[in-house]
Amino acid sequence: MKMMLLTKKNIKDLPAIGSTDGQGGDAVAVVKFFDPTGSWTWYATEYDAATGEFFGLVDGHEKELGYFQLEELASFRGRFGLGIERDRYFTPKPLREIAPEKYDS
């Protein structure tokens, strides 16, 4: 069974692109995506349903804020042919709780 990367509730709960500008570590990651066979994780804080574009924290080679596309997440295939998954048990939390080293000085 293929998992949906976004539910209707996720789409409803994600604020529009640009709406958390200036919030820094207080911006809330609403949805978490991850590579089950790798180390990359994406935390979405904003979403544009018309373009499929997210903004949030990307934890890959380093933790950085940036844009990423639903289409890219959906089309990715890693080891064993596995794709990106949505963490169904993730509880929304401020970015400072996910990456304290980035926001706490």
C-alpha positions as CSV (number, residue, x, y, z in Angstrom):
1,M,0.0,0.0,0.0
2,K,1.4,3.4,-1.0
3,M,1.3,6.1,1.7
4,M,0.0,9.5,0.8
5,L,2.7,12.1,1.4
6,L,0.0,14.7,2.3
7,T,-3.4,14.3,3.8
8,K,-6.2,16.9,3.5
9,K,-5.6,17.7,7.2
10,N,-1.9,18.3,6.5
11,I,-2.8,20.7,3.7
12,K,-5.3,22.5,5.9
13,D,-2.9,22.8,8.8
14,L,0.1,24.1,6.8
15,P,0.2,27.9,6.6
16,A,0.8,29.6,3.2
17,I,4.3,30.2,1.9
18,G,5.7,33.4,3.5
19,S,3.3,33.5,6.4
20,T,5.9,32.5,9.0
21,D,8.5,35.0,7.9
22,G,10.3,36.5,10.9
23,Q,9.2,33.7,13.3
24,G,12.7,32.0,13.3
25,G,12.8,29.1,15.7
26,D,9.2,29.7,16.7
27,A,7.9,28.7,13.3
28,V,6.1,25.3,13.7
29,A,7.0,22.3,11.7
30,V,3.6,20.8,10.8
31,V,4.7,17.8,8.7
32,K,7.9,15.6,8.7
33,F,9.1,13.6,5.7
34,F,12.1,11.3,5.8
35,D,14.1,8.9,3.6
36,P,13.7,5.5,5.3
37,T,17.0,4.2,3.8
38,G,19.0,7.4,4.3
39,S,19.6,10.3,6.7
40,W,17.7,13.1,5.0
41,T,14.6,14.6,6.7
42,W,12.4,17.5,5.7
43,Y,10.2,19.5,8.2
44,A,7.5,21.5,6.4
45,T,6.4,24.8,8.0
46,E,4.6,26.3,5.0
47,Y,3.0,25.0,1.8
48,D,1.5,26.3,-1.4
49,A,-1.0,23.7,-2.7
50,A,-1.1,25.4,-6.1
51,T,2.6,24.8,-6.8
52,G,3.4,21.9,-4.5
53,E,6.1,24.0,-2.9
54,F,7.1,23.7,0.8
55,F,9.3,25.9,3.0
56,G,10.9,24.5,6.0
57,L,13.9,22.9,7.7
58,V,15.9,20.4,5.6
59,D,18.2,18.2,7.6
60,G,20.6,16.6,5.1
61,H,24.3,17.4,4.9
62,E,23.6,20.2,7.3
63,K,20.4,21.7,8.8
64,E,19.2,24.7,6.7
65,L,16.0,26.4,5.8
66,G,14.8,26.2,2.3
67,Y,12.2,25.3,-0.3
68,F,11.4,21.8,-1.5
69,Q,8.8,20.4,-3.9
70,L,6.1,17.7,-3.2
71,E,6.7,16.4,-6.7
72,E,10.5,15.8,-6.0
73,L,9.7,14.0,-2.7
74,A,7.1,11.9,-4.4
75,S,9.3,10.9,-7.3
76,F,12.5,10.1,-5.3
77,R,13.5,6.4,-5.0
78,G,16.3,5.5,-2.7
79,R,17.9,2.2,-1.8
80,F,15.7,-0.8,-2.4
81,G,13.4,1.4,-4.5
82,L,11.9,2.9,-1.3
83,G,10.5,6.4,-1.5
84,I,10.2,9.3,0.9
85,E,7.7,8.8,3.7
86,R,5.6,11.1,5.9
87,D,6.1,10.4,9.6
88,R,2.5,9.6,10.6
89,Y,3.3,9.9,14.3
90,F,5.1,13.3,14.1
91,T,3.7,15.9,16.5
92,P,4.0,19.5,15.2
93,K,6.7,21.4,17.1
94,P,8.7,24.6,16.8
95,L,11.9,24.5,14.8
96,R,13.9,25.4,17.8
97,E,12.9,22.0,19.3
98,I,14.1,20.2,16.2
99,A,17.3,22.1,15.7
100,P,18.2,23.9,19.0
101,E,21.8,24.4,17.8
102,K,20.5,26.6,15.0
103,Y,18.2,28.8,17.1
104,D,19.6,28.9,20.7
105,S,22.7,31.0,21.3
